């Protein structure tokens, strides 16, 4: 059993984290929620007291095994300094995306105070990926070649989703160009080959996914001419799993209870992404299960790289991995520290 402290009390905590923690109470015990101000939360009928972060004591930290931190992006360095001012050497940290803003990456050293640091990038654990990977393993479309997230990938989350499907550790290069109208197209290539195209802005009611193999294609767009169709498996008005043609992978009862309702779909026909908010809650639960059984969650270095790539694409429209840009290199971390000092962050 792991004792958990939560730092933050916003929408992410109330709508994703707490419902997931409630469904894995055989492995985690919530020992306190801390934020800037005191308040009371009501989540799934439970009343929870939020205490001031300034009142967090060393004795409380000493009893904790895991701290989950999700605060405003600009507040992350300050909160990390507060936590690092305590003895957290025997505590694991689960710090939400994007970990630190690019201009704050010079503060990464503050994370060294913790025993382990992981990131709850729930998009890499979406349940729809189960049936996709099972179908790919059947060799029905040959080797995976290209994945297109059409309005269904967002910023660093889209980069992480491509990383999951290609089982990649690093991003090699990426580009961003205008794609007509309001669309921007990102093209990302990873260390194990393959290509991911991400068309933004995201709109889960209109979003779709196309997977291209060497011998066929998969899509969740009802109007596409793909060889195989990806869809949600419904139980009345709820989602209980996902299917490609006749292959189905169903959710567990706990996961099913987290799926909630879909967002309104466009007139072109719904894809699986109308269930994105529920899928992310399930993804969060699965990451907690990974921590409970010793596998951890999303690796810190990969999450930081996703943030760096996203920043380069937004500002420069191009990213090339090298010792001065990739968070996997110590030299790049020195550059980030210098940039943070120059910016006075």
LONU-211541 format. One record per residue (C-alpha): residue number from 1; residue in three letters; x, y negated, z negated. Coordinates in nm, 4 decimals, padded with zeros to 6 digits. Layout:
N
<r nr="NUM" rest="ala" u="X" v="Y" w="Z"/>
...
//
This chain:
345
<r nr="1" rest="unk" u="00.0000" v="00.0000" w="00.0000"/>
<r nr="2" rest="unk" u="00.1395" v="-00.3420" w="00.1010"/>
<r nr="3" rest="unk" u="00.0542" v="-00.6651" w="-00.0804"/>
<r nr="4" rest="unk" u="-00.0157" v="-00.9529" w="00.1571"/>
<r nr="5" rest="unk" u="-00.0104" v="-01.3318" w="00.1261"/>
<r nr="6" rest="unk" u="-00.1654" v="-01.5438" w="00.4010"/>
<r nr="7" rest="unk" u="-00.0365" v="-01.8940" w="00.4689"/>
<r nr="8" rest="unk" u="-00.3025" v="-02.0857" w="00.6610"/>
<r nr="9" rest="unk" u="-00.6820" v="-02.0874" w="00.6571"/>
<r nr="10" rest="unk" u="-00.7939" v="-02.1981" w="01.0031"/>
<r nr="11" rest="unk" u="-00.9921" v="-02.0378" w="01.2835"/>
<r nr="12" rest="unk" u="-00.7286" v="-01.7738" w="01.3594"/>
<r nr="13" rest="unk" u="-00.7293" v="-01.6559" w="00.9988"/>
<r nr="14" rest="unk" u="-01.1071" v="-01.6539" w="00.9666"/>
<r nr="15" rest="unk" u="-01.2002" v="-01.5065" w="01.3048"/>
<r nr="16" rest="unk" u="-00.9156" v="-01.2633" w="01.3748"/>
<r nr="17" rest="unk" u="-00.6782" v="-01.1955" w="01.0868"/>
<r nr="18" rest="unk" u="-00.9158" v="-01.1481" w="00.7943"/>
<r nr="19" rest="unk" u="-01.1602" v="-00.9226" w="00.9859"/>
<r nr="20" rest="unk" u="-00.8631" v="-00.7079" w="01.0878"/>
<r nr="21" rest="unk" u="-00.7215" v="-00.6935" w="00.7337"/>
<r nr="22" rest="unk" u="-01.0679" v="-00.5975" w="00.6030"/>
<r nr="23" rest="unk" u="-01.0613" v="-00.2896" w="00.8273"/>
<r nr="24" rest="unk" u="-00.7243" v="-00.1650" w="00.7107"/>
<r nr="25" rest="unk" u="-00.7590" v="-00.2059" w="00.3351"/>
<r nr="26" rest="unk" u="-00.6235" v="00.1423" w="00.2768"/>
<r nr="27" rest="unk" u="-00.2829" v="-00.0025" w="00.3753"/>
<r nr="28" rest="unk" u="-00.2988" v="-00.3723" w="00.2831"/>
<r nr="29" rest="unk" u="-00.4192" v="-00.5610" w="-00.0239"/>
<r nr="30" rest="unk" u="-00.4777" v="-00.9345" w="00.0106"/>
<r nr="31" rest="unk" u="-00.3149" v="-01.1083" w="-00.2865"/>
<r nr="32" rest="unk" u="-00.3827" v="-01.4685" w="-00.1923"/>
<r nr="33" rest="unk" u="-00.4487" v="-01.7276" w="00.0767"/>
<r nr="34" rest="unk" u="-00.2592" v="-02.0568" w="00.0697"/>
<r nr="35" rest="unk" u="-00.3004" v="-02.3759" w="00.2715"/>
<r nr="36" rest="unk" u="-00.2563" v="-02.7520" w="00.2343"/>
<r nr="37" rest="unk" u="-00.5732" v="-02.7942" w="00.0296"/>
<r nr="38" rest="unk" u="-00.7944" v="-02.5807" w="-00.1890"/>
<r nr="39" rest="unk" u="-01.1189" v="-02.4539" w="-00.0379"/>
<r nr="40" rest="unk" u="-01.3492" v="-02.1560" w="-00.0255"/>
<r nr="41" rest="unk" u="-01.3919" v="-01.9363" w="00.2804"/>
<r nr="42" rest="unk" u="-01.6773" v="-01.7018" w="00.3618"/>
<r nr="43" rest="unk" u="-01.5803" v="-01.4309" w="00.6095"/>
<r nr="44" rest="unk" u="-01.8047" v="-01.1342" w="00.6892"/>
<r nr="45" rest="unk" u="-02.0011" v="-01.2048" w="00.3727"/>
<r nr="46" rest="unk" u="-01.6960" v="-01.2188" w="00.1472"/>
<r nr="47" rest="unk" u="-01.6032" v="-01.5297" w="-00.0513"/>
<r nr="48" rest="unk" u="-01.2317" v="-01.6029" w="-00.0638"/>
<r nr="49" rest="unk" u="-01.0504" v="-01.8770" w="-00.2540"/>
<r nr="50" rest="unk" u="-00.7752" v="-02.0729" w="-00.0778"/>
<r nr="51" rest="unk" u="-00.5060" v="-02.2182" w="-00.3012"/>
<r nr="52" rest="unk" u="-00.2616" v="-02.5008" w="-00.2340"/>
<r nr="53" rest="unk" u="00.0664" v="-02.3929" w="-00.0779"/>
<r nr="54" rest="unk" u="00.2437" v="-02.6287" w="-00.3180"/>
<r nr="55" rest="unk" u="00.1185" v="-02.4070" w="-00.6005"/>
<r nr="56" rest="unk" u="00.2747" v="-02.0866" w="-00.4611"/>
<r nr="57" rest="unk" u="00.5066" v="-01.9486" w="-00.7281"/>
<r nr="58" rest="unk" u="00.8082" v="-01.7211" w="-00.7111"/>
<r nr="59" rest="unk" u="00.6314" v="-01.4664" w="-00.9309"/>
<r nr="60" rest="unk" u="00.3549" v="-01.4348" w="-00.6691"/>
<r nr="61" rest="unk" u="00.6086" v="-01.3968" w="-00.3876"/>
<r nr="62" rest="unk" u="00.7936" v="-01.1311" w="-00.5873"/>
<r nr="63" rest="unk" u="00.4801" v="-00.9133" w="-00.5793"/>
<r nr="64" rest="unk" u="00.4320" v="-00.9528" w="-00.2042"/>
<r nr="65" rest="unk" u="00.5488" v="-00.7182" w="00.0703"/>
<r nr="66" rest="unk" u="00.4252" v="-00.9218" w="00.3672"/>
<r nr="67" rest="unk" u="00.3520" v="-01.2880" w="00.4353"/>
<r nr="68" rest="unk" u="00.1329" v="-01.3706" w="00.7335"/>
<r nr="69" rest="unk" u="00.1886" v="-01.7323" w="00.8379"/>
<r nr="70" rest="unk" u="-00.0363" v="-01.9190" w="01.0796"/>
<r nr="71" rest="unk" u="-00.0284" v="-02.2978" w="01.0508"/>
<r nr="72" rest="unk" u="-00.0372" v="-02.5919" w="01.2932"/>
<r nr="73" rest="unk" u="00.2521" v="-02.5862" w="01.5404"/>
<r nr="74" rest="unk" u="00.4037" v="-02.9094" w="01.4153"/>
<r nr="75" rest="unk" u="00.3874" v="-02.7891" w="01.0542"/>
<r nr="76" rest="unk" u="00.5818" v="-02.4670" w="01.1085"/>
<r nr="77" rest="unk" u="00.9324" v="-02.6016" w="01.0240"/>
<r nr="78" rest="unk" u="00.8094" v="-02.7681" w="00.7034"/>
<r nr="79" rest="unk" u="00.6229" v="-02.4590" w="00.5856"/>
<r nr="80" rest="unk" u="00.9188" v="-02.2358" w="00.6692"/>
<r nr="81" rest="unk" u="01.1447" v="-02.4603" w="00.4614"/>
<r nr="82" rest="unk" u="00.9015" v="-02.4305" w="00.1716"/>
<r nr="83" rest="unk" u="00.8981" v="-02.0509" w="00.1936"/>
<r nr="84" rest="unk" u="01.2733" v="-02.0244" w="00.2503"/>
<r nr="85" rest="unk" u="01.3192" v="-02.2298" w="-00.0663"/>
<r nr="86" rest="unk" u="01.1839" v="-01.9295" w="-00.2548"/>
<r nr="87" rest="unk" u="01.3501" v="-01.5899" w="-00.2729"/>
<r nr="88" rest="unk" u="01.1874" v="-01.4021" w="00.0178"/>
<r nr="89" rest="unk" u="01.4708" v="-01.1577" w="00.0890"/>
<r nr="90" rest="unk" u="01.2462" v="-00.8616" w="-00.0015"/>
<r nr="91" rest="unk" u="00.9444" v="-00.9894" w="00.1947"/>
<r nr="92" rest="unk" u="00.8522" v="-00.9320" w="00.5611"/>
<r nr="93" rest="unk" u="00.7157" v="-01.2246" w="00.7629"/>
<r nr="94" rest="unk" u="00.4483" v="-01.2045" w="01.0301"/>
<r nr="95" rest="unk" u="00.4583" v="-01.5481" w="01.1963"/>
<r nr="96" rest="unk" u="00.2027" v="-01.6390" w="01.4583"/>
<r nr="97" rest="unk" u="00.2700" v="-01.7419" w="01.8175"/>
<r nr="98" rest="unk" u="00.4462" v="-01.9366" w="01.9512"/>
<r nr="99" rest="unk" u="00.6684" v="-01.8949" w="01.6392"/>
<r nr="100" rest="unk" u="00.8182" v="-02.2430" w="01.6888"/>
<r nr="101" rest="unk" u="00.7648" v="-02.5110" w="01.9501"/>
<r nr="102" rest="unk" u="01.0581" v="-02.5427" w="02.1909"/>
<r nr="103" rest="unk" u="01.1743" v="-02.8673" w="02.0282"/>
<r nr="104" rest="unk" u="01.1742" v="-02.6912" w="01.6903"/>
<r nr="105" rest="unk" u="01.3678" v="-02.3786" w="01.7932"/>
<r nr="106" rest="unk" u="01.6753" v="-02.5059" w="01.6159"/>
<r nr="107" rest="unk" u="01.4998" v="-02.4031" w="01.2939"/>
<r nr="108" rest="unk" u="01.5072" v="-02.0330" w="01.3836"/>
<r nr="109" rest="unk" u="01.7769" v="-01.9836" w="01.1218"/>
<r nr="110" rest="unk" u="01.5137" v="-02.0329" w="00.8509"/>
<r nr="111" rest="unk" u="01.3714" v="-01.6942" w="00.9471"/>
<r nr="112" rest="unk" u="01.6924" v="-01.5243" w="00.8335"/>
<r nr="113" rest="unk" u="01.5725" v="-01.5610" w="00.4745"/>
<r nr="114" rest="unk" u="01.3133" v="-01.2839" w="00.5243"/>
<r nr="115" rest="unk" u="01.3675" v="-00.9073" w="00.5254"/>
<r nr="116" rest="unk" u="01.2023" v="-00.8598" w="00.8662"/>
<r nr="117" rest="unk" u="01.0266" v="-01.1016" w="01.1000"/>
<r nr="118" rest="unk" u="00.7602" v="-00.9994" w="01.3498"/>
<r nr="119" rest="unk" u="00.5036" v="-01.1817" w="01.5607"/>
<r nr="120" rest="unk" u="00.1316" v="-01.0894" w="01.5895"/>
<r nr="121" rest="unk" u="00.1182" v="-01.1230" w="01.9694"/>
<r nr="122" rest="unk" u="-00.2131" v="-00.9407" w="01.9910"/>
<r nr="123" rest="unk" u="-00.2225" v="-00.9694" w="02.3709"/>
<r nr="124" rest="unk" u="00.0367" v="-00.6920" w="02.3996"/>
<r nr="125" rest="unk" u="-00.1951" v="-00.4534" w="02.2123"/>
<r nr="126" rest="unk" u="-00.5216" v="-00.5159" w="02.3977"/>
<r nr="127" rest="unk" u="-00.7261" v="-00.1939" w="02.4116"/>
<r nr="128" rest="unk" u="-00.7844" v="-00.2303" w="02.7863"/>
<r nr="129" rest="unk" u="-00.4175" v="-00.1441" w="02.8372"/>
<r nr="130" rest="unk" u="-00.4802" v="00.2088" w="02.7024"/>
<r nr="131" rest="unk" u="-00.6841" v="00.3207" w="03.0022"/>
<r nr="132" rest="unk" u="-00.4584" v="00.1332" w="03.2455"/>
<r nr="133" rest="unk" u="-00.1497" v="00.3108" w="03.1174"/>
<r nr="134" rest="unk" u="-00.3257" v="00.6472" w="03.1117"/>
<r nr="135" rest="unk" u="-00.4316" v="00.5948" w="03.4733"/>
<r nr="136" rest="unk" u="-00.0807" v="00.4912" w="03.5765"/>
<r nr="137" rest="unk" u="00.0603" v="00.8035" w="03.4105"/>
<r nr="138" rest="unk" u="-00.1707" v="01.0133" w="03.6291"/>
<r nr="139" rest="unk" u="00.0255" v="00.8809" w="03.9298"/>
<r nr="140" rest="unk" u="-00.3008" v="00.7931" w="04.1064"/>
<r nr="141" rest="unk" u="-00.1573" v="00.4692" w="04.2507"/>
<r nr="142" rest="unk" u="00.2115" v="00.5577" w="04.2460"/>
<r nr="143" rest="unk" u="00.4695" v="00.3360" w="04.0792"/>
<r nr="144" rest="unk" u="00.3566" v="00.0072" w="03.9300"/>
<r nr="145" rest="unk" u="00.4668" v="-00.2744" w="04.1602"/>
<r nr="146" rest="unk" u="00.2715" v="-00.5934" w="04.0896"/>
<r nr="147" rest="unk" u="00.0141" v="-00.7241" w="03.8412"/>
<r nr="148" rest="unk" u="-00.2061" v="-01.0300" w="03.8982"/>
<r nr="149" rest="unk" u="-00.3811" v="-01.2031" w="03.6077"/>
<r nr="150" rest="unk" u="-00.6357" v="-01.4316" w="03.7740"/>
<r nr="151" rest="unk" u="-00.7514" v="-01.6812" w="03.5100"/>
<r nr="152" rest="unk" u="-00.7008" v="-01.4050" w="03.2537"/>
<r nr="153" rest="unk" u="-00.3487" v="-01.4809" w="03.1282"/>
<r nr="154" rest="unk" u="-00.2522" v="-01.7839" w="02.9227"/>
<r nr="155" rest="unk" u="00.0909" v="-01.9434" w="02.8793"/>
<r nr="156" rest="unk" u="00.3300" v="-01.7272" w="02.6744"/>
<r nr="157" rest="unk" u="00.0530" v="-01.4709" w="02.6160"/>
<r nr="158" rest="unk" u="00.0406" v="-01.3934" w="02.9891"/>
<r nr="159" rest="unk" u="00.4168" v="-01.3436" w="02.9935"/>
<r nr="160" rest="unk" u="00.3847" v="-01.1012" w="02.7015"/>
<r nr="161" rest="unk" u="00.1044" v="-00.9050" w="02.8719"/>
<r nr="162" rest="unk" u="00.3203" v="-00.8564" w="03.1803"/>
<r nr="163" rest="unk" u="00.6034" v="-00.7433" w="02.9553"/>
<r nr="164" rest="unk" u="00.3732" v="-00.4755" w="02.8068"/>
<r nr="165" rest="unk" u="00.2608" v="-00.3343" w="03.1410"/>
<r nr="166" rest="unk" u="00.6137" v="-00.3182" w="03.2835"/>
<r nr="167" rest="unk" u="00.7580" v="-00.1993" w="02.9496"/>
<r nr="168" rest="unk" u="01.0155" v="-00.4749" w="02.9817"/>
<r nr="169" rest="unk" u="01.2441" v="-00.6203" w="02.7192"/>
<r nr="170" rest="unk" u="01.3605" v="-00.9354" w="02.8977"/>
<r nr="171" rest="unk" u="01.2435" v="-01.1892" w="03.1531"/>
<r nr="172" rest="unk" u="01.4936" v="-01.2291" w="03.4361"/>
<r nr="173" rest="unk" u="01.3409" v="-01.5234" w="03.6224"/>
<r nr="174" rest="unk" u="01.0145" v="-01.7059" w="03.6770"/>
<r nr="175" rest="unk" u="00.8594" v="-01.9822" w="03.8903"/>
<r nr="176" rest="unk" u="00.5499" v="-02.1998" w="03.8747"/>
<r nr="177" rest="unk" u="00.3890" v="-02.3638" w="04.1777"/>
<r nr="178" rest="unk" u="00.0586" v="-02.5280" w="04.2635"/>
<r nr="179" rest="unk" u="-00.1891" v="-02.2826" w="04.4131"/>
<r nr="180" rest="unk" u="-00.4614" v="-02.5120" w="04.5419"/>
<r nr="181" rest="unk" u="-00.7410" v="-02.6909" w="04.3588"/>
<r nr="182" rest="unk" u="-00.6934" v="-02.6703" w="03.9841"/>
<r nr="183" rest="unk" u="-00.4836" v="-02.3540" w="04.0008"/>
<r nr="184" rest="unk" u="-00.1189" v="-02.3060" w="03.9147"/>
<r nr="185" rest="unk" u="00.0575" v="-01.9796" w="03.9970"/>
<r nr="186" rest="unk" u="00.3335" v="-01.8355" w="03.7829"/>
<r nr="187" rest="unk" u="00.5495" v="-01.5536" w="03.9117"/>
<r nr="188" rest="unk" u="00.7483" v="-01.3640" w="03.6495"/>
<r nr="189" rest="unk" u="01.0034" v="-01.0892" w="03.7050"/>
<r nr="190" rest="unk" u="01.1361" v="-00.8672" w="03.4269"/>
<r nr="191" rest="unk" u="01.4482" v="-00.6637" w="03.3603"/>
<r nr="192" rest="unk" u="01.2830" v="-00.3377" w="03.4699"/>
<r nr="193" rest="unk" u="01.1609" v="-00.4760" w="03.8008"/>
<r nr="194" rest="unk" u="00.8097" v="-00.5478" w="03.9148"/>
<r nr="195" rest="unk" u="00.6312" v="-00.8800" w="03.9377"/>
<r nr="196" rest="unk" u="00.3546" v="-01.0491" w="03.7448"/>
<r nr="197" rest="unk" u="00.1506" v="-01.3335" w="03.8937"/>
<r nr="198" rest="unk" u="-00.0480" v="-01.5492" w="03.6516"/>
<r nr="199" rest="unk" u="-00.3072" v="-01.7890" w="03.7910"/>
<r nr="200" rest="unk" u="-00.4196" v="-02.0580" w="03.5488"/>
<r nr="201" rest="unk" u="-00.6096" v="-02.2243" w="03.3890"/>
<r nr="202" rest="unk" u="-00.7603" v="-01.9354" w="03.1995"/>
<r nr="203" rest="unk" u="-01.1339" v="-01.8806" w="03.2131"/>
<r nr="204" rest="unk" u="-01.2323" v="-01.5446" w="03.0664"/>
<r nr="205" rest="unk" u="-01.5812" v="-01.5695" w="03.2126"/>
<r nr="206" rest="unk" u="-01.4254" v="-01.5796" w="03.5610"/>
<r nr="207" rest="unk" u="-01.1029" v="-01.3927" w="03.4923"/>
<r nr="208" rest="unk" u="-00.9934" v="-01.0774" w="03.6699"/>
<r nr="209" rest="unk" u="-00.6983" v="-00.8398" w="03.6883"/>
<r nr="210" rest="unk" u="-00.5451" v="-00.6653" w="03.9879"/>
<r nr="211" rest="unk" u="-00.2830" v="-00.3925" w="03.9539"/>
<r nr="212" rest="unk" u="-00.0868" v="-00.2923" w="04.2614"/>
<r nr="213" rest="unk" u="00.0983" v="00.0362" w="04.2881"/>
<r nr="214" rest="unk" u="00.2980" v="00.1849" w="04.5699"/>
<r nr="215" rest="unk" u="-00.0051" v="00.3926" w="04.6766"/>
<r nr="216" rest="unk" u="-00.3138" v="00.2030" w="04.5631"/>
<r nr="217" rest="unk" u="-00.4755" v="-00.0736" w="04.3605"/>
<r nr="218" rest="unk" u="-00.6929" v="-00.1229" w="04.0514"/>
<r nr="219" rest="unk" u="-00.9189" v="-00.4223" w="03.9838"/>
<r nr="220" rest="unk" u="-01.1917" v="-00.5261" w="03.7424"/>
<r nr="221" rest="unk" u="-01.3463" v="-00.7578" w="04.0039"/>
<r nr="222" rest="unk" u="-01.6739" v="-00.6003" w="04.1254"/>
<r nr="223" rest="unk" u="-01.6296" v="-00.7785" w="04.4597"/>
<r nr="224" rest="unk" u="-01.2749" v="-00.6613" w="04.5256"/>
<r nr="225" rest="unk" u="-01.1808" v="-00.3883" w="04.7744"/>
<r nr="226" rest="unk" u="-00.9445" v="-00.2180" w="04.5302"/>
<r nr="227" rest="unk" u="-00.9126" v="00.1607" w="04.5401"/>
<r nr="228" rest="unk" u="-01.0112" v="00.1981" w="04.1738"/>
<r nr="229" rest="unk" u="-01.2423" v="-00.0017" w="03.9466"/>
<r nr="230" rest="unk" u="-01.1636" v="-00.1064" w="03.5892"/>
<r nr="231" rest="unk" u="-01.4660" v="-00.1766" w="03.3679"/>
<r nr="232" rest="unk" u="-01.5889" v="-00.1993" w="03.0112"/>
<r nr="233" rest="unk" u="-01.7767" v="00.0994" w="02.8681"/>
<r nr="234" rest="unk" u="-02.0901" v="-00.0340" w="02.7043"/>
<r nr="235" rest="unk" u="-02.2977" v="00.0934" w="02.4148"/>
<r nr="236" rest="unk" u="-02.6090" v="-00.1183" w="02.4465"/>
<r nr="237" rest="unk" u="-02.4747" v="-00.4731" w="02.4380"/>
<r nr="238" rest="unk" u="-02.1419" v="-00.3874" w="02.2743"/>
<r nr="239" rest="unk" u="-01.8156" v="-00.2653" w="02.4204"/>
<r nr="240" rest="unk" u="-01.7004" v="00.0775" w="02.3036"/>
<r nr="241" rest="unk" u="-01.4069" v="00.1273" w="02.5394"/>
<r nr="242" rest="unk" u="-01.2742" v="00.0862" w="02.8915"/>
<r nr="243" rest="unk" u="-01.2733" v="00.2989" w="03.2041"/>
<r nr="244" rest="unk" u="-01.1067" v="00.3293" w="03.5422"/>
<r nr="245" rest="unk" u="-01.3389" v="00.5299" w="03.7641"/>
<r nr="246" rest="unk" u="-01.4225" v="00.8409" w="03.5580"/>
<r nr="247" rest="unk" u="-01.1296" v="00.8065" w="03.3147"/>
<r nr="248" rest="unk" u="-01.2476" v="00.6581" w="02.9842"/>
<r nr="249" rest="unk" u="-01.0666" v="00.5604" w="02.6656"/>
<r nr="250" rest="unk" u="-01.2947" v="00.4723" w="02.3738"/>
<r nr="251" rest="unk" u="-01.2333" v="00.2541" w="02.0719"/>
<r nr="252" rest="unk" u="-01.2287" v="00.3789" w="01.7147"/>
<r nr="253" rest="unk" u="-01.5309" v="00.2842" w="01.4983"/>
<r nr="254" rest="unk" u="-01.3260" v="00.0109" w="01.3257"/>
<r nr="255" rest="unk" u="-01.2129" v="-00.1288" w="01.6616"/>
<r nr="256" rest="unk" u="-01.5661" v="-00.1124" w="01.8018"/>
<r nr="257" rest="unk" u="-01.6887" v="-00.3210" w="01.5073"/>
<r nr="258" rest="unk" u="-01.4379" v="-00.5957" w="01.5934"/>
<r nr="259" rest="unk" u="-01.5389" v="-00.6387" w="01.9581"/>
<r nr="260" rest="unk" u="-01.8276" v="-00.8777" w="01.8994"/>
<r nr="261" rest="unk" u="-02.0053" v="-01.0313" w="02.1979"/>
<r nr="262" rest="unk" u="-01.8711" v="-01.1197" w="02.5435"/>
<r nr="263" rest="unk" u="-01.8308" v="-01.4738" w="02.6691"/>
<r nr="264" rest="unk" u="-02.0779" v="-01.5727" w="02.9447"/>
<r nr="265" rest="unk" u="-01.9660" v="-01.4326" w="03.2795"/>
<r nr="266" rest="unk" u="-01.9542" v="-01.6128" w="03.6120"/>
<r nr="267" rest="unk" u="-02.2006" v="-01.5347" w="03.8898"/>
<r nr="268" rest="unk" u="-01.9329" v="-01.3366" w="04.0735"/>
<r nr="269" rest="unk" u="-01.9706" v="-01.0547" w="03.8220"/>
<r nr="270" rest="unk" u="-01.7998" v="-00.9947" w="03.4884"/>
<r nr="271" rest="unk" u="-01.4559" v="-00.8499" w="03.4508"/>
<r nr="272" rest="unk" u="-01.3184" v="-00.6936" w="03.1350"/>
<r nr="273" rest="unk" u="-01.1914" v="-01.0345" w="03.0213"/>
<r nr="274" rest="unk" u="-01.5337" v="-01.1452" w="02.8978"/>
<r nr="275" rest="unk" u="-01.4409" v="-00.9221" w="02.6016"/>
<r nr="276" rest="unk" u="-01.1067" v="-01.0967" w="02.5434"/>
<r nr="277" rest="unk" u="-01.1801" v="-01.2398" w="02.1967"/>
<r nr="278" rest="unk" u="-01.2846" v="-00.8988" w="02.0689"/>
<r nr="279" rest="unk" u="-00.9901" v="-00.7297" w="02.2401"/>
<r nr="280" rest="unk" u="-00.7531" v="-00.9696" w="02.0643"/>
<r nr="281" rest="unk" u="-00.9040" v="-00.8833" w="01.7267"/>
<r nr="282" rest="unk" u="-00.8492" v="-00.5164" w="01.8050"/>
<r nr="283" rest="unk" u="-00.4951" v="-00.5990" w="01.9163"/>
<r nr="284" rest="unk" u="-00.4289" v="-00.7720" w="01.5850"/>
<r nr="285" rest="unk" u="-00.5571" v="-00.4662" w="01.3978"/>
<r nr="286" rest="unk" u="-00.3282" v="-00.2413" w="01.5995"/>
<r nr="287" rest="unk" u="-00.0270" v="-00.4583" w="01.5191"/>
<r nr="288" rest="unk" u="-00.1139" v="-00.4313" w="01.1490"/>
<r nr="289" rest="unk" u="-00.1282" v="-00.0540" w="01.1904"/>
<r nr="290" rest="unk" u="00.2209" v="-00.0699" w="01.3386"/>
<r nr="291" rest="unk" u="00.3476" v="-00.2564" w="01.0333"/>
<r nr="292" rest="unk" u="00.1741" v="-00.0115" w="00.8011"/>
<r nr="293" rest="unk" u="00.3440" v="00.2901" w="00.9589"/>
<r nr="294" rest="unk" u="00.6874" v="00.1273" w="00.9866"/>
<r nr="295" rest="unk" u="00.6941" v="00.0328" w="01.3565"/>
<r nr="296" rest="unk" u="00.6567" v="-00.3394" w="01.2964"/>
<r nr="297" rest="unk" u="00.4788" v="-00.5790" w="01.5335"/>
<r nr="298" rest="unk" u="00.5958" v="-00.7804" w="01.8369"/>
<r nr="299" rest="unk" u="00.9740" v="-00.8396" w="01.8236"/>
<r nr="300" rest="unk" u="01.0825" v="-01.1922" w="01.7333"/>
<r nr="301" rest="unk" u="01.3362" v="-01.2250" w="02.0154"/>
<r nr="302" rest="unk" u="01.0765" v="-01.1373" w="02.2789"/>
<r nr="303" rest="unk" u="00.8228" v="-01.3827" w="02.1358"/>
<r nr="304" rest="unk" u="01.0823" v="-01.6610" w="02.1320"/>
<r nr="305" rest="unk" u="01.1788" v="-01.5798" w="02.4906"/>
<r nr="306" rest="unk" u="00.8117" v="-01.6028" w="02.5935"/>
<r nr="307" rest="unk" u="00.7997" v="-01.9522" w="02.4405"/>
<r nr="308" rest="unk" u="01.1218" v="-02.0590" w="02.6136"/>
<r nr="309" rest="unk" u="01.0064" v="-01.9297" w="02.9533"/>
<r nr="310" rest="unk" u="00.6693" v="-02.1009" w="02.9121"/>
<r nr="311" rest="unk" u="00.8416" v="-02.4313" w="02.8282"/>
<r nr="312" rest="unk" u="01.0748" v="-02.4115" w="03.1278"/>
<r nr="313" rest="unk" u="00.7846" v="-02.3379" w="03.3624"/>
<r nr="314" rest="unk" u="00.5800" v="-02.6280" w="03.2280"/>
<r nr="315" rest="unk" u="00.8658" v="-02.8787" w="03.2394"/>
<r nr="316" rest="unk" u="01.0970" v="-02.7541" w="03.5165"/>
<r nr="317" rest="unk" u="00.8721" v="-02.5069" w="03.7049"/>
<r nr="318" rest="unk" u="01.1556" v="-02.2549" w="03.7035"/>
<r nr="319" rest="unk" u="01.3331" v="-02.0235" w="03.4601"/>
<r nr="320" rest="unk" u="01.6502" v="-01.8189" w="03.5119"/>
<r nr="321" rest="unk" u="01.7859" v="-01.6064" w="03.2293"/>
<r nr="322" rest="unk" u="02.1453" v="-01.6853" w="03.1381"/>
<r nr="323" rest="unk" u="02.3516" v="-01.7228" w="02.8188"/>
<r nr="324" rest="unk" u="02.2322" v="-02.0829" w="02.7757"/>
<r nr="325" rest="unk" u="01.8575" v="-02.0277" w="02.8272"/>
<r nr="326" rest="unk" u="01.7776" v="-01.6788" w="02.6984"/>
<r nr="327" rest="unk" u="01.6935" v="-01.6460" w="02.3299"/>
<r nr="328" rest="unk" u="01.8637" v="-01.3038" w="02.3390"/>
<r nr="329" rest="unk" u="02.2040" v="-01.4807" w="02.3441"/>
<r nr="330" rest="unk" u="02.3660" v="-01.6479" w="02.0424"/>
<r nr="331" rest="unk" u="02.4957" v="-01.9208" w="02.2743"/>
<r nr="332" rest="unk" u="02.1403" v="-02.0188" w="02.3677"/>
<r nr="333" rest="unk" u="02.0460" v="-02.0446" w="02.0010"/>
<r nr="334" rest="unk" u="02.3334" v="-02.2893" w="01.9506"/>
<r nr="335" rest="unk" u="02.1958" v="-02.4983" w="02.2365"/>
<r nr="336" rest="unk" u="01.8479" v="-02.4902" w="02.0807"/>
<r nr="337" rest="unk" u="01.9899" v="-02.6026" w="01.7463"/>
<r nr="338" rest="unk" u="02.1683" v="-02.8925" w="01.9108"/>
<r nr="339" rest="unk" u="01.8562" v="-02.9998" w="02.1011"/>
<r nr="340" rest="unk" u="01.6517" v="-02.9927" w="01.7814"/>
<r nr="341" rest="unk" u="01.9076" v="-03.2135" w="01.6059"/>
<r nr="342" rest="unk" u="01.9174" v="-03.4596" w="01.8961"/>
<r nr="343" rest="unk" u="01.5389" v="-03.4792" w="01.8970"/>
<r nr="344" rest="unk" u="01.5388" v="-03.5379" w="01.5235"/>
<r nr="345" rest="unk" u="01.3024" v="-03.2467" w="01.4663"/>
//
